[in-house]
Amino acid sequence: MSSILRIEMLIFSLFFFVYIIRSINKNIFLLKNAIRWLFISAGLVVFAVFPGLPEWLATQLGFETTSNFLLFAAILVLLFIEIKNSALLSKQQNQIKLLIQELSILKAKKEKK
């Protein structure tokens, strides 16, 4: 890998890491939701600093090319994030339904008085 590409990867991954940190500080992301993005950005930094690491991992895991390994890893990470988001969404929908039911009961009690 050329040194220019390594430097570009490092700069991009550091900007991504700083963006996540600033988003947490500005309360755009909650820390518990941003932790996975911090791990992803740290992984990008590690891969930018050590470009031989993905190649070694791909070889050890039996992938023919490094790009196949990276694509597979990205799909797994995105799948994990989607599953977590779906679970969170379901939990929030149940909480909203419960709040609506409780509010309706309170309104009904208030109207009877």
N, C-alpha and C positions, 0 to 999 in steps of 0.2 A: 504494500500500500504506500502510495506516495506521501511524503511528509506534508505537502500542502493539504491533502485530503484529511490526514490525521489532525492537523491544526484546525481545519474547518469543522470536523466532527467534535473536537474538544470545545471549540468556541460555542457551537450550537448547543451541546449538552450542558455547558456551564450557564448559558443564557436561559435554557429551559429550567435548570435547577434554581437559578435566581428568581425567575418568574414565579415558580411555585412558592418559594419562600415569601416573596412579596405579596402574593395572593393570600397566603395565610395571615400575614401581618395586617392586611387591609380587610380581613374578615370576609373575603370572597369565598374562600374554602374553609371549612372546618378542619381542624387538625386531624381528627380521626378519619375524615374522608380523603385528606390530601396525603396521608402516609404512603399509600400505594404509589402515588405519583412521585413522591420523594424517592422511593426505592427504584422506580423506573428511571428517573433522571440520574440517580447515583449509578445505576447499571450502565447507562449511556456514557457517563464519564469514565467508568472503568473500561468499557470497550474502546473508548477513544484513546485512553492512555496505553492500554495493552491490546493492540489490534490482533495479536496472535491468539488471544484467549478464545474468541468465538471459533476460530479455526480449529484450535485444539479440542474444544468442547464438541464441535461437530464431528471430528474424527473419532473421539471417544464414544460418542453416542451412535455412531454408525451412519451418519448422514454422508452422502456423496459430495455435496457442496456446502459451503458455509452459508450461502444465501438460503438454501432450503432449511437449514437449522434455524437461522434468524427469523424466517417467515413462520416456521412452526412455533417458535418461542413467542413471537408476537401474537399469533392466533391464540395460544394458550393464555397469555396474559389478558388479552381482550375478552376472551371467554370468561375468565375468572371475574373480571371487573363487571361484565354484563350480568353474571349470576348474582353477584353481591348487590348490584343496583336493582335487580328484579326483586330480590328478597326485601330490600329496604322499601321499595315501592309498595309491595304487598302489605308490609307492616304498617306503613303510613296510611294506606287505603283503609285498613281495618280500624286504625285509630280514628280516622275521620268519620267513618260510619258510626263508631261508638260515641263520638262526640255529638254527632247529629241526633242520635237516639236520645242521649242524655239531655240535650237542649230541648228536644221536642217534649220530653216528659216534664221538664221544668216549666216550659211554656204552658202546657196543659194544666199543671197544678196552679200556676199563677192565674190563668183564666177562670178556674173554678172558684177562686176566692172572691 
